[in-house]
Amino acid sequence: MLQYSSEVERMCPIAKGPKHGPAPIPEEGQWVKAYEIKDISGFTHGIGWCAPQQGCCKLSLNIKEGIIEEALVETIGCSGMTHSAAMAAEILQGKTILEALNTDLVCDAINVAMRELFLQIVYGRSQTAFSENGLPVGTSLDDLGKGLRSQVGTIFATNAKGVRYLEMAEGYILNLAVDKDDQVIGYKFVHLGKMMEAIRNGVAPAEAYEKNVKTYGRYDEAVKYIDPRKE
């Protein structure tokens, strides 16, 4: 039984007015009044970072009736975080979003991503808020593209020597195209995802490499080409 202070015991009762319940939130093309965790559905992403801010995590969850049916954990900047992501992915699927919020997901960055994603989803700010029936389980893989690799951008620069592109969404940078003013005007890259997929399908490594080397920008107009990792 509830216990009341003596001050409250002495108070006379006053009737409560109409009970409207929670404000409806958009979920997968419907307006839903969420009373319980099972009332929550949606697909969305969240970003998290660790306390020293040395690494970050992008977490994608597909939630159906409160249950995490799909989890994609992408990490960068910390070697330990990649192993934590493997453990977190095993932990997340099958839990309710409330369970996941109150579970140690091994790494600070992944825990923060879960917190931020939880706030989005329970306030109706999911990516599928206005998409009828939401998205099928497996949707997060669409973000990875051919070869199922995370899109990574790695760029290094110094005031003394300028910029070096190392990896872009297209792939691993092989060399930079530089014009007469020493400005980058393009680059050559190898699409690692497609290359590895070809190798796994039986294509010889050298052939798979050559077939997946492409250029971007005004590459052919350069006056010189440099290896961004050595020059």
Z-matrix of the N, CA and C atoms (Angstrom, degrees):
N
C 1 1.462
C 2 1.523 1 110.41
N 3 1.319 2 115.43 1 148.49
C 4 1.456 3 119.49 2 178.09
C 5 1.520 4 110.19 3 -71.97
N 6 1.301 5 115.37 4 143.57
C 7 1.463 6 121.25 5 174.98
C 8 1.523 7 108.90 6 -104.26
N 9 1.344 8 115.57 7 139.18
C 10 1.456 9 121.21 8 -179.23
C 11 1.522 10 109.41 9 -120.94
N 12 1.318 11 114.98 10 146.82
C 13 1.461 12 119.08 11 176.66
C 14 1.531 13 108.99 12 -69.79
N 15 1.319 14 116.00 13 162.15
C 16 1.468 15 119.94 14 -179.39
C 17 1.524 16 111.14 15 -62.29
N 18 1.343 17 116.55 16 -32.35
C 19 1.469 18 119.84 17 178.77
C 20 1.535 19 110.76 18 -63.51
N 21 1.323 20 115.36 19 -43.45
C 22 1.461 21 119.24 20 -179.91
C 23 1.532 22 110.63 21 -69.30
N 24 1.353 23 117.17 22 -36.84
C 25 1.467 24 121.29 23 179.16
C 26 1.519 25 110.87 24 -58.88
N 27 1.330 26 117.27 25 -35.11
C 28 1.472 27 120.64 26 -177.27
C 29 1.528 28 112.64 27 -79.49
N 30 1.311 29 117.60 28 -12.65
C 31 1.470 30 119.91 29 -177.11
C 32 1.526 31 111.20 30 -73.93
N 33 1.335 32 116.38 31 146.15
C 34 1.458 33 120.29 32 174.33
C 35 1.533 34 108.81 33 -84.33
N 36 1.313 35 117.94 34 146.38
C 37 1.474 36 120.45 35 -178.07
C 38 1.523 37 112.48 36 -74.15
N 39 1.324 38 116.68 37 143.73
C 40 1.464 39 123.47 38 174.49
C 41 1.519 40 107.39 39 -126.64
N 42 1.310 41 116.08 40 131.90
C 43 1.465 42 120.78 41 -176.11
C 44 1.524 43 111.05 42 -69.39
N 45 1.329 44 114.48 43 144.67
C 46 1.461 45 120.78 44 177.37
C 47 1.519 46 109.47 45 -86.14
N 48 1.314 47 116.85 46 144.64
C 49 1.461 48 122.13 47 179.29
C 50 1.523 49 111.82 48 -73.84
N 51 1.332 50 116.78 49 -163.86
C 52 1.474 51 121.21 50 -177.81
C 53 1.536 52 111.59 51 -57.59
N 54 1.325 53 115.19 52 141.60
C 55 1.458 54 120.64 53 177.17
C 56 1.521 55 108.42 54 -103.20
N 57 1.322 56 115.93 55 109.31
C 58 1.461 57 120.34 56 -176.13
C 59 1.529 58 112.65 57 -90.69
N 60 1.320 59 117.67 58 -15.18
C 61 1.456 60 119.90 59 -177.28
C 62 1.527 61 111.42 60 77.54
N 63 1.322 62 117.05 61 -174.31
C 64 1.467 63 120.16 62 -178.03
C 65 1.517 64 111.61 63 -71.46
N 66 1.318 65 115.49 64 155.99
C 67 1.459 66 119.77 65 175.19
C 68 1.524 67 108.98 66 -68.27
N 69 1.315 68 118.15 67 138.34
C 70 1.468 69 120.09 68 179.32
C 71 1.524 70 111.36 69 -66.50
N 72 1.335 71 116.04 70 143.88
C 73 1.460 72 121.69 71 177.05
C 74 1.529 73 108.76 72 -120.38
N 75 1.337 74 117.56 73 150.97
C 76 1.471 75 119.79 74 179.76
C 77 1.524 76 111.03 75 -76.90
N 78 1.325 77 115.85 76 127.54
C 79 1.461 78 121.84 77 178.33
C 80 1.516 79 109.23 78 -139.84
N 81 1.294 80 116.06 79 114.48
C 82 1.460 81 122.06 80 174.25
C 83 1.528 82 112.34 81 47.53
N 84 1.322 83 115.33 82 47.51
C 85 1.458 84 121.52 83 175.33
C 86 1.513 85 115.45 84 83.63
N 87 1.338 86 118.45 85 7.24
C 88 1.461 87 121.63 86 178.60
C 89 1.529 88 109.71 87 -129.08
N 90 1.322 89 114.90 88 157.41
C 91 1.457 90 120.58 89 172.75
C 92 1.521 91 107.83 90 -97.45
N 93 1.323 92 116.02 91 118.91
C 94 1.467 93 121.28 92 -171.42
C 95 1.529 94 110.48 93 -121.89
N 96 1.334 95 115.19 94 133.59
C 97 1.464 96 119.58 95 170.36
C 98 1.524 97 106.94 96 -91.07
N 99 1.297 98 116.29 97 109.55
C 100 1.466 99 121.34 98 -173.94
C 101 1.531 100 110.31 99 -88.41
N 102 1.323 101 116.01 100 110.49
C 103 1.457 102 121.96 101 176.46
C 104 1.531 103 110.88 102 -100.68
N 105 1.314 104 116.53 103 -31.93
C 106 1.456 105 121.56 104 -176.45
C 107 1.526 106 109.96 105 -133.42
N 108 1.329 107 116.10 106 165.11
C 109 1.455 108 121.14 107 -179.77
C 110 1.528 109 111.20 108 -56.40
N 111 1.328 110 117.79 109 -36.93
C 112 1.463 111 120.73 110 -178.23
C 113 1.525 112 112.38 111 -66.36
N 114 1.322 113 117.33 112 -9.85
C 115 1.459 114 120.75 113 178.55
C 116 1.525 115 112.28 114 -84.10
N 117 1.326 116 117.63 115 -2.51
C 118 1.460 117 121.88 116 -174.89
C 119 1.525 118 111.07 117 -101.84
N 120 1.333 119 116.18 118 128.78
C 121 1.464 120 122.24 119 174.41
C 122 1.525 121 108.56 120 -141.90
N 123 1.328 122 115.97 121 152.04
C 124 1.462 123 119.50 122 176.48
C 125 1.512 124 112.56 123 155.23
N 126 1.313 125 115.85 124 161.70
C 127 1.464 126 123.52 125 175.85
C 128 1.520 127 107.97 126 -116.61
N 129 1.334 128 116.56 127 131.24
C 130 1.466 129 118.49 128 179.41
C 131 1.521 130 111.11 129 -160.85
N 132 1.323 131 115.44 130 173.36
C 133 1.460 132 123.25 131 -179.39
C 134 1.524 133 110.02 132 -119.19
N 135 1.333 134 116.54 133 154.11
C 136 1.458 135 121.39 134 174.32
C 137 1.522 136 109.33 135 -142.61
N 138 1.314 137 116.49 136 148.91
C 139 1.464 138 122.23 137 179.57
C 140 1.525 139 109.53 138 -115.02
N 141 1.333 140 116.48 139 136.07
C 142 1.465 141 120.80 140 179.25
C 143 1.519 142 111.32 141 -134.99
N 144 1.325 143 116.14 142 162.52
C 145 1.457 144 121.95 143 -178.58
C 146 1.520 145 109.34 144 -142.87
N 147 1.317 146 116.82 145 153.65
C 148 1.461 147 119.98 146 -179.59
C 149 1.530 148 110.13 147 -84.60
N 150 1.334 149 116.14 148 168.03
C 151 1.463 150 121.40 149 -174.99
C 152 1.531 151 112.97 150 -56.94
N 153 1.351 152 119.19 151 -46.46
C 154 1.468 153 118.33 152 177.77
C 155 1.524 154 113.07 153 -80.12
N 156 1.349 155 116.63 154 0.97
C 157 1.461 156 123.22 155 178.66
C 158 1.526 157 112.08 156 56.67
N 159 1.320 158 115.35 157 41.60
C 160 1.457 159 120.78 158 177.99
C 161 1.530 160 112.23 159 -95.89
N 162 1.320 161 117.01 160 -8.94
C 163 1.458 162 120.67 161 179.56
C 164 1.512 163 109.60 162 -156.88
N 165 1.343 164 115.33 163 164.27
C 166 1.465 165 118.88 164 180.00
C 167 1.525 166 110.19 165 -142.35
N 168 1.324 167 114.62 166 163.47
C 169 1.463 168 121.95 167 -176.22
C 170 1.520 169 109.41 168 -134.11
N 171 1.340 170 115.35 169 136.99
C 172 1.456 171 121.34 170 168.73
C 173 1.519 172 106.47 171 -108.43
N 174 1.315 173 115.88 172 120.27
C 175 1.456 174 121.97 173 -177.91
C 176 1.526 175 108.96 174 -113.14
N 177 1.338 176 116.32 175 128.72
C 178 1.463 177 121.91 176 176.49
C 179 1.524 178 108.64 177 -118.61
N 180 1.321 179 116.26 178 127.33
C 181 1.468 180 120.96 179 -179.50
C 182 1.523 181 110.29 180 -127.83
N 183 1.325 182 115.30 181 140.45
C 184 1.463 183 121.72 182 172.45
C 185 1.525 184 106.14 183 -113.61
N 186 1.318 185 116.41 184 113.19
C 187 1.466 186 122.60 185 -173.23
C 188 1.517 187 109.71 186 -111.58
N 189 1.321 188 116.00 187 128.65
C 190 1.455 189 122.09 188 177.29
C 191 1.526 190 108.57 189 -125.37
N 192 1.334 191 115.49 190 118.07
C 193 1.467 192 122.76 191 -179.84
C 194 1.532 193 111.08 192 51.38
N 195 1.316 194 114.65 193 45.81
C 196 1.458 195 121.03 194 174.40
C 197 1.511 196 115.62 195 84.80
N 198 1.339 197 118.14 196 -11.23
C 199 1.463 198 122.33 197 -176.35
C 200 1.524 199 110.21 198 -101.15
N 201 1.332 200 116.52 199 134.95
C 202 1.464 201 121.26 200 176.02
C 203 1.528 202 108.12 201 -76.90
N 204 1.318 203 116.30 202 108.98
C 205 1.460 204 121.91 203 -178.51
C 206 1.527 205 112.08 204 -95.05
N 207 1.321 206 116.14 205 -17.82
C 208 1.472 207 120.32 206 -176.48
C 209 1.527 208 108.90 207 -150.45
N 210 1.327 209 116.32 208 137.16
C 211 1.470 210 120.73 209 177.79
C 212 1.521 211 109.44 210 -139.09
N 213 1.332 212 116.20 211 130.83
C 214 1.461 213 122.39 212 172.25
C 215 1.521 214 107.13 213 -121.95
N 216 1.329 215 116.50 214 121.10
C 217 1.465 216 121.75 215 -178.86
C 218 1.522 217 108.30 216 -114.10
N 219 1.335 218 116.81 217 117.23
C 220 1.456 219 122.06 218 178.65
C 221 1.528 220 108.23 219 -118.31
N 222 1.326 221 117.15 220 130.51
C 223 1.463 222 120.63 221 -176.92
C 224 1.518 223 110.75 222 -129.74
N 225 1.334 224 115.81 223 157.77
C 226 1.457 225 121.11 224 177.81
C 227 1.527 226 109.42 225 -153.69
N 228 1.312 227 115.91 226 147.27
C 229 1.460 228 120.84 227 170.73
C 230 1.508 229 115.83 228 95.71
N 231 1.342 230 118.52 229 -6.04
C 232 1.459 231 120.52 230 -177.18
C 233 1.521 232 108.67 231 -149.47
N 234 1.322 233 117.16 232 123.30
C 235 1.463 234 120.17 233 -177.84
C 236 1.526 235 111.98 234 -66.08
N 237 1.337 236 117.08 235 -38.66
C 238 1.457 237 120.32 236 178.98
C 239 1.512 238 112.61 237 -65.36
N 240 1.319 239 116.20 238 -29.78
C 241 1.460 240 120.63 239 -178.16
C 242 1.523 241 111.38 240 -65.63
N 243 1.331 242 117.94 241 -31.90
C 244 1.462 243 119.74 242 -179.68
C 245 1.524 244 110.45 243 -64.34
N 246 1.332 245 116.86 244 -38.83
C 247 1.466 246 120.17 245 177.36
C 248 1.527 247 110.74 246 -72.00
N 249 1.311 248 116.55 247 -35.40
C 250 1.466 249 120.15 248 175.33
C 251 1.520 250 110.67 249 -62.44
N 252 1.335 251 116.62 250 -36.40
C 253 1.458 252 120.92 251 179.61
C 254 1.526 253 110.86 252 -62.57
N 255 1.345 254 116.08 253 -37.54
C 256 1.466 255 119.61 254 178.95
C 257 1.524 256 110.57 255 -62.57
N 258 1.328 257 116.01 256 -42.04
C 259 1.463 258 120.14 257 179.18
C 260 1.524 259 110.89 258 -69.48
N 261 1.343 260 116.46 259 -42.33
C 262 1.465 261 120.30 260 -178.14
C 263 1.526 262 111.48 261 -62.34
N 264 1.332 263 116.72 262 -38.90
C 265 1.462 264 119.92 263 -179.47
C 266 1.534 265 111.23 264 -64.86
N 267 1.331 266 116.07 265 -34.49
C 268 1.462 267 119.23 266 176.23
C 269 1.529 268 110.78 267 -70.23
N 270 1.321 269 116.60 268 -33.14
C 271 1.462 270 121.52 269 -177.89
C 272 1.532 271 111.72 270 -73.89
N 273 1.331 272 116.62 271 -42.23
C 274 1.461 273 121.15 272 -167.48
C 275 1.524 274 114.94 273 -68.07
N 276 1.327 275 116.97 274 -47.84
C 277 1.461 276 118.03 275 -172.78
C 278 1.527 277 111.46 276 -64.61
N 279 1.337 278 113.63 277 134.13
C 280 1.455 279 120.67 278 -179.47
C 281 1.513 280 114.63 279 94.53
N 282 1.349 281 117.28 280 -13.26
C 283 1.466 282 119.85 281 178.47
C 284 1.527 283 110.45 282 -86.84
N 285 1.324 284 116.28 283 157.46
C 286 1.460 285 119.52 284 168.76
C 287 1.527 286 106.81 285 -75.74
N 288 1.332 287 116.71 286 160.22
C 289 1.460 288 118.78 287 -179.43
C 290 1.531 289 111.48 288 -66.02
N 291 1.336 290 117.79 289 -26.38
C 292 1.457 291 120.01 290 176.64
C 293 1.527 292 110.41 291 -72.01
N 294 1.322 293 116.83 292 -41.52
C 295 1.464 294 120.58 293 175.63
C 296 1.522 295 110.06 294 -59.94
N 297 1.337 296 116.30 295 -45.56
C 298 1.458 297 120.69 296 -177.89
C 299 1.525 298 111.59 297 -63.74
N 300 1.323 299 116.10 298 -37.37
C 301 1.462 300 120.36 299 179.32
C 302 1.520 301 110.84 300 -63.37
N 303 1.337 302 116.76 301 -33.58
C 304 1.456 303 121.61 302 -176.47
C 305 1.528 304 112.65 303 -104.61
N 306 1.338 305 116.50 304 24.19
C 307 1.460 306 122.50 305 176.92
C 308 1.519 307 109.22 306 -112.94
N 309 1.323 308 117.75 307 140.83
C 310 1.456 309 121.14 308 175.32
C 311 1.517 310 108.07 309 -72.80
N 312 1.316 311 116.77 310 111.20
C 313 1.458 312 121.90 311 -179.13
C 314 1.529 313 111.01 312 -92.80
N 315 1.330 314 115.81 313 28.22
C 316 1.463 315 125.76 314 169.27
C 317 1.527 316 113.70 315 78.63
N 318 1.333 317 117.61 316 -44.03
C 319 1.469 318 121.45 317 -173.40
C 320 1.525 319 110.02 318 -121.64
N 321 1.333 320 116.71 319 139.66
C 322 1.470 321 121.34 320 178.88
C 323 1.519 322 111.65 321 -52.96
N 324 1.328 323 116.79 322 -45.43
C 325 1.462 324 120.78 323 -175.28
C 326 1.526 325 110.99 324 -62.59
N 327 1.329 326 117.07 325 -39.33
C 328 1.466 327 120.64 326 -179.47
C 329 1.531 328 109.79 327 -71.37
N 330 1.334 329 116.71 328 -38.74
C 331 1.468 330 120.52 329 176.44
C 332 1.525 331 110.96 330 -61.63
N 333 1.340 332 117.14 331 -42.68
C 334 1.465 333 120.94 332 179.68
C 335 1.524 334 110.37 333 -66.37
N 336 1.335 335 116.78 334 -39.74
C 337 1.464 336 119.81 335 177.27
C 338 1.526 337 110.51 336 -60.46
N 339 1.348 338 116.62 337 -41.53
C 340 1.463 339 120.74 338 178.69
C 341 1.526 340 110.61 339 -62.78
N 342 1.309 341 116.37 340 -40.78
C 343 1.473 342 120.61 341 178.71
C 344 1.530 343 110.88 342 -62.24
N 345 1.320 344 116.35 343 -47.82
C 346 1.458 345 120.14 344 -177.96
C 347 1.532 346 110.86 345 -65.54
N 348 1.335 347 116.23 346 -39.29
C 349 1.454 348 120.07 347 179.23
C 350 1.533 349 111.07 348 -67.27
N 351 1.327 350 116.35 349 -39.72
C 352 1.467 351 121.06 350 178.16
C 353 1.530 352 110.40 351 -57.50
N 354 1.328 353 116.30 352 -44.32
C 355 1.459 354 120.24 353 179.86
C 356 1.524 355 111.16 354 -61.79
N 357 1.335 356 116.39 355 -41.82
C 358 1.468 357 119.34 356 178.39
C 359 1.526 358 111.15 357 -61.01
N 360 1.312 359 115.50 358 -50.10
C 361 1.458 360 120.31 359 -169.77
C 362 1.529 361 112.35 360 -69.43
N 363 1.342 362 117.59 361 -38.83
C 364 1.473 363 118.73 362 -177.75
C 365 1.523 364 112.63 363 -79.47
N 366 1.340 365 116.98 364 -13.74
C 367 1.460 366 119.80 365 175.27
C 368 1.532 367 111.83 366 -99.42
N 369 1.349 368 116.62 367 8.24
C 370 1.458 369 119.68 368 177.20
C 371 1.504 370 113.99 369 74.87
N 372 1.348 371 116.73 370 28.15
C 373 1.476 372 120.18 371 -179.82
C 374 1.530 373 111.46 372 -105.95
N 375 1.329 374 117.70 373 30.65
C 376 1.460 375 120.68 374 -177.55
C 377 1.530 376 110.71 375 -75.69
N 378 1.324 377 115.58 376 164.72
C 379 1.466 378 120.72 377 177.83
C 380 1.525 379 111.49 378 -66.69
N 381 1.334 380 116.43 379 -22.33
C 382 1.470 381 120.39 380 -176.02
C 383 1.530 382 111.74 381 -108.93
N 384 1.313 383 117.59 382 23.27
C 385 1.461 384 120.61 383 -176.33
C 386 1.526 385 112.28 384 -54.16
N 387 1.315 386 116.72 385 -38.22
C 388 1.462 387 119.67 386 -176.39
C 389 1.529 388 112.25 387 -115.52
N 390 1.341 389 116.85 388 20.76
C 391 1.471 390 121.70 389 177.78
C 392 1.520 391 109.18 390 -100.67
N 393 1.310 392 117.20 391 115.34
C 394 1.463 393 121.08 392 -176.69
C 395 1.535 394 111.13 393 -57.92
N 396 1.318 395 115.65 394 126.52
C 397 1.466 396 124.23 395 -178.91
C 398 1.527 397 114.07 396 66.64
N 399 1.325 398 117.08 397 7.38
C 400 1.462 399 119.98 398 176.53
C 401 1.510 400 113.00 399 67.61
N 402 1.328 401 115.86 400 -150.66
C 403 1.463 402 122.04 401 -178.68
C 404 1.523 403 110.05 402 -121.37
N 405 1.329 404 117.73 403 148.00
C 406 1.469 405 120.22 404 -178.93
C 407 1.519 406 112.15 405 -66.94
N 408 1.326 407 116.27 406 155.73
C 409 1.460 408 121.06 407 176.63
C 410 1.531 409 108.54 408 -64.14
N 411 1.313 410 115.86 409 129.02
C 412 1.459 411 121.64 410 -176.06
C 413 1.513 412 112.31 411 113.68
N 414 1.339 413 116.16 412 -4.64
C 415 1.459 414 121.55 413 -175.89
C 416 1.522 415 113.12 414 -60.98
N 417 1.325 416 118.07 415 -33.37
C 418 1.467 417 120.02 416 -175.98
C 419 1.523 418 111.96 417 -61.54
N 420 1.330 419 117.26 418 -24.77
C 421 1.465 420 120.16 419 179.62
C 422 1.526 421 111.90 420 -66.03
N 423 1.340 422 116.59 421 -22.85
C 424 1.468 423 119.63 422 178.21
C 425 1.516 424 111.49 423 -61.66
N 426 1.329 425 117.20 424 -30.49
C 427 1.460 426 121.15 425 179.46
C 428 1.523 427 112.05 426 -67.76
N 429 1.333 428 116.49 427 -22.03
C 430 1.460 429 120.01 428 -175.42
C 431 1.524 430 112.65 429 -84.71
N 432 1.324 431 117.12 430 -25.08
C 433 1.452 432 119.90 431 177.42
C 434 1.513 433 113.71 432 74.04
N 435 1.337 434 115.56 433 -164.50
C 436 1.461 435 122.92 434 -176.21
C 437 1.525 436 110.35 435 -61.97
N 438 1.318 437 116.22 436 128.10
C 439 1.460 438 120.19 437 179.52
C 440 1.509 439 113.89 438 88.34
N 441 1.347 440 116.94 439 -4.80
C 442 1.468 441 122.43 440 177.87
C 443 1.523 442 112.50 441 51.69
N 444 1.341 443 116.00 442 59.10
C 445 1.464 444 122.04 443 174.61
C 446 1.524 445 108.86 444 -121.25
N 447 1.321 446 115.80 445 141.95
C 448 1.458 447 120.01 446 176.66
C 449 1.521 448 109.65 447 -63.92
N 450 1.322 449 115.88 448 146.38
C 451 1.456 450 119.95 449 175.53
C 452 1.533 451 108.42 450 -78.26
N 453 1.316 452 115.33 451 121.50
C 454 1.458 453 120.79 452 -174.48
C 455 1.527 454 110.04 453 -123.87
N 456 1.313 455 116.41 454 136.69
C 457 1.460 456 121.33 455 172.59
C 458 1.518 457 108.95 456 -120.56
N 459 1.330 458 116.92 457 121.84
C 460 1.460 459 121.45 458 179.30
C 461 1.519 460 108.52 459 -129.52
N 462 1.319 461 116.49 460 110.00
C 463 1.458 462 122.11 461 -177.05
C 464 1.527 463 109.13 462 -127.86
N 465 1.328 464 116.58 463 130.57
C 466 1.464 465 121.50 464 179.55
C 467 1.527 466 108.68 465 -116.87
N 468 1.330 467 116.81 466 144.94
C 469 1.460 468 119.83 467 179.30
C 470 1.524 469 110.97 468 -153.03
N 471 1.330 470 115.84 469 146.98
C 472 1.465 471 121.72 470 171.48
C 473 1.522 472 108.38 471 -130.53
N 474 1.301 473 116.04 472 152.74
C 475 1.457 474 120.83 473 177.58
C 476 1.518 475 110.73 474 -64.06
N 477 1.339 476 115.40 475 -32.52
C 478 1.462 477 119.85 476 -176.80
C 479 1.530 478 112.71 477 -75.68
N 480 1.338 479 117.43 478 -39.09
C 481 1.463 480 120.04 479 -172.17
C 482 1.527 481 115.16 480 -119.26
N 483 1.325 482 117.66 481 -3.47
C 484 1.454 483 119.77 482 176.42
C 485 1.520 484 114.04 483 86.70
N 486 1.331 485 115.58 484 -160.07
C 487 1.459 486 122.31 485 -169.82
C 488 1.530 487 112.39 486 -93.38
N 489 1.330 488 115.24 487 151.69
C 490 1.467 489 122.76 488 172.53
C 491 1.526 490 108.17 489 -135.79
N 492 1.329 491 117.59 490 115.08
C 493 1.456 492 121.35 491 174.21
C 494 1.530 493 107.22 492 -81.22
N 495 1.322 494 117.83 493 127.49
C 496 1.459 495 121.93 494 -178.75
C 497 1.527 496 112.69 495 -110.49
N 498 1.308 497 116.12 496 -40.52
C 499 1.466 498 120.07 497 176.26
C 500 1.522 499 108.97 498 -153.44
N 501 1.339 500 114.65 499 137.80
C 502 1.462 501 121.08 500 179.43
C 503 1.524 502 108.13 501 -126.54
N 504 1.320 503 116.70 502 177.53
C 505 1.461 504 120.16 503 178.88
C 506 1.525 505 111.03 504 -56.37
N 507 1.344 506 116.68 505 -33.41
C 508 1.467 507 119.80 506 -179.11
C 509 1.527 508 111.90 507 -68.51
N 510 1.331 509 116.93 508 -33.18
C 511 1.461 510 119.12 509 179.66
C 512 1.510 511 114.04 510 154.83
N 513 1.319 512 115.06 511 -163.20
C 514 1.465 513 124.98 512 -178.33
C 515 1.529 514 109.13 513 -76.04
N 516 1.330 515 117.35 514 124.34
C 517 1.461 516 121.26 515 -176.09
C 518 1.528 517 110.70 516 -79.18
N 519 1.333 518 115.41 517 126.85
C 520 1.469 519 121.26 518 179.56
C 521 1.523 520 111.66 519 -91.93
N 522 1.325 521 116.85 520 -46.24
C 523 1.458 522 119.60 521 174.16
C 524 1.521 523 111.20 522 -155.80
N 525 1.320 524 114.86 523 161.84
C 526 1.460 525 122.05 524 -179.23
C 527 1.519 526 109.80 525 -105.87
N 528 1.329 527 115.98 526 141.98
C 529 1.458 528 122.17 527 175.20
C 530 1.527 529 107.78 528 -94.75
N 531 1.327 530 116.05 529 127.17
C 532 1.467 531 121.56 530 -175.63
C 533 1.526 532 109.69 531 -123.01
N 534 1.348 533 117.02 532 137.01
C 535 1.466 534 120.18 533 -179.13
C 536 1.525 535 111.38 534 -90.59
N 537 1.334 536 116.98 535 -173.10
C 538 1.467 537 121.91 536 -176.53
C 539 1.516 538 112.90 537 -65.32
N 540 1.343 539 117.01 538 -19.47
C 541 1.465 540 121.27 539 178.51
C 542 1.525 541 111.94 540 -94.51
N 543 1.338 542 116.68 541 10.88
C 544 1.465 543 123.49 542 -178.81
C 545 1.529 544 112.89 543 62.58
N 546 1.329 545 115.66 544 33.33
C 547 1.458 546 121.03 545 176.19
C 548 1.529 547 109.66 546 -107.64
N 549 1.341 548 115.96 547 143.57
C 550 1.461 549 120.91 548 179.04
C 551 1.525 550 109.68 549 -71.30
N 552 1.330 551 116.50 550 128.18
C 553 1.470 552 120.31 551 179.45
C 554 1.533 553 111.75 552 -122.75
N 555 1.323 554 117.04 553 2.01
C 556 1.457 555 119.79 554 178.54
C 557 1.515 556 110.34 555 172.28
N 558 1.329 557 115.69 556 -178.14
C 559 1.456 558 118.85 557 178.86
C 560 1.524 559 110.54 558 -160.26
N 561 1.336 560 114.38 559 158.97
C 562 1.460 561 121.70 560 173.99
C 563 1.518 562 107.04 561 -106.74
N 564 1.340 563 116.01 562 139.82
C 565 1.459 564 119.64 563 -176.67
C 566 1.519 565 110.47 564 -143.31
N 567 1.326 566 116.15 565 161.54
C 568 1.454 567 121.50 566 171.56
C 569 1.519 568 107.73 567 -117.01
N 570 1.327 569 115.61 568 129.93
C 571 1.468 570 120.54 569 179.57
C 572 1.528 571 107.19 570 -80.72
N 573 1.325 572 116.22 571 100.88
C 574 1.458 573 120.78 572 -173.56
C 575 1.523 574 112.93 573 -64.23
N 576 1.321 575 117.04 574 -38.62
C 577 1.458 576 119.92 575 -179.09
C 578 1.520 577 111.72 576 -60.95
N 579 1.339 578 116.11 577 -49.53
C 580 1.465 579 120.56 578 179.85
C 581 1.527 580 110.98 579 -66.01
N 582 1.342 581 116.53 580 -38.62
C 583 1.461 582 120.07 581 -179.21
C 584 1.526 583 110.87 582 -63.31
N 585 1.317 584 116.58 583 -46.98
C 586 1.461 585 120.01 584 -178.63
C 587 1.523 586 111.53 585 -66.99
N 588 1.339 587 116.07 586 -34.99
C 589 1.458 588 119.12 587 177.79
C 590 1.531 589 109.96 588 -64.58
N 591 1.334 590 116.84 589 -40.39
C 592 1.462 591 120.57 590 178.71
C 593 1.527 592 110.89 591 -64.45
N 594 1.331 593 116.83 592 -42.31
C 595 1.469 594 120.86 593 179.16
C 596 1.522 595 110.20 594 -62.39
N 597 1.323 596 116.69 595 -42.52
C 598 1.461 597 120.50 596 179.40
C 599 1.525 598 111.90 597 -65.02
N 600 1.332 599 116.00 598 -24.57
C 601 1.467 600 120.35 599 179.24
C 602 1.525 601 112.35 600 -91.43
N 603 1.333 602 116.39 601 9.62
C 604 1.454 603 119.45 602 173.31
C 605 1.510 604 117.01 603 103.08
N 606 1.329 605 118.71 604 -2.61
C 607 1.464 606 121.04 605 178.57
C 608 1.532 607 108.85 606 -73.44
N 609 1.309 608 117.51 607 139.60
C 610 1.465 609 121.63 608 178.94
C 611 1.528 610 109.06 609 -60.89
N 612 1.341 611 118.23 610 138.80
C 613 1.469 612 120.82 611 -177.37
C 614 1.525 613 114.46 612 -51.32
N 615 1.327 614 118.04 613 -44.58
C 616 1.466 615 120.56 614 -178.65
C 617 1.527 616 110.84 615 -63.24
N 618 1.322 617 116.40 616 -41.96
C 619 1.460 618 120.71 617 179.28
C 620 1.522 619 110.92 618 -67.44
N 621 1.332 620 116.69 619 -42.17
C 622 1.468 621 120.91 620 179.10
C 623 1.520 622 110.59 621 -62.15
N 624 1.329 623 115.41 622 -38.64
C 625 1.470 624 120.26 623 178.21
C 626 1.527 625 110.26 624 -63.04
N 627 1.324 626 117.20 625 -52.20
C 628 1.462 627 121.40 626 -176.49
C 629 1.519 628 111.89 627 -60.74
N 630 1.329 629 116.84 628 -38.71
C 631 1.466 630 120.47 629 -177.35
C 632 1.522 631 112.52 630 -70.24
N 633 1.314 632 117.33 631 -19.79
C 634 1.469 633 120.20 632 -176.32
C 635 1.515 634 113.66 633 -112.03
N 636 1.331 635 116.82 634 16.16
C 637 1.462 636 121.63 635 172.59
C 638 1.523 637 108.07 636 -90.57
N 639 1.324 638 116.47 637 123.89
C 640 1.465 639 121.88 638 -177.78
C 641 1.535 640 108.81 639 -132.54
N 642 1.323 641 115.61 640 171.69
C 643 1.465 642 120.81 641 175.59
C 644 1.517 643 109.93 642 -125.54
N 645 1.321 644 115.14 643 159.89
C 646 1.465 645 121.26 644 -179.34
C 647 1.524 646 108.59 645 -137.90
N 648 1.328 647 116.00 646 146.39
C 649 1.456 648 120.84 647 177.46
C 650 1.527 649 112.01 648 80.01
N 651 1.340 650 116.29 649 -154.34
C 652 1.471 651 122.21 650 -179.23
C 653 1.529 652 109.69 651 -91.68
N 654 1.325 653 114.11 652 52.21
C 655 1.460 654 120.90 653 -172.73
C 656 1.533 655 112.43 654 -57.60
N 657 1.328 656 117.34 655 -42.88
C 658 1.466 657 120.97 656 -175.40
C 659 1.519 658 113.66 657 -72.35
N 660 1.338 659 117.74 658 -12.11
C 661 1.461 660 121.07 659 -178.19
C 662 1.525 661 112.92 660 -91.24
N 663 1.319 662 118.05 661 -0.27
C 664 1.469 663 121.58 662 -175.20
C 665 1.523 664 111.56 663 -67.31
N 666 1.324 665 115.64 664 151.64
C 667 1.473 666 120.97 665 173.73
C 668 1.521 667 110.76 666 -93.29
N 669 1.362 668 115.40 667 -16.73
C 670 1.465 669 119.26 668 174.52
C 671 1.519 670 109.10 669 -158.50
N 672 1.344 671 113.56 670 160.50
C 673 1.455 672 121.42 671 179.73
C 674 1.524 673 108.30 672 -126.73
N 675 1.333 674 116.62 673 138.24
C 676 1.466 675 119.66 674 -179.25
C 677 1.522 676 111.04 675 -128.14
N 678 1.323 677 115.03 676 147.93
C 679 1.462 678 121.87 677 172.96
C 680 1.521 679 106.89 678 -82.45
N 681 1.348 680 118.82 679 114.47
C 682 1.465 681 120.28 680 -174.26
C 683 1.521 682 114.02 681 -66.75
N 684 1.327 683 117.44 682 -15.55
C 685 1.458 684 120.96 683 -179.39
C 686 1.528 685 113.40 684 -94.55
N 687 1.331 686 116.50 685 -12.16
C 688 1.469 687 119.15 686 -175.82
C 689 1.522 688 114.59 687 -126.77
N 690 1.336 689 115.80 688 -23.71
C 691 1.465 690 118.31 689 -174.20
C 692 1.525 691 111.44 690 -112.23
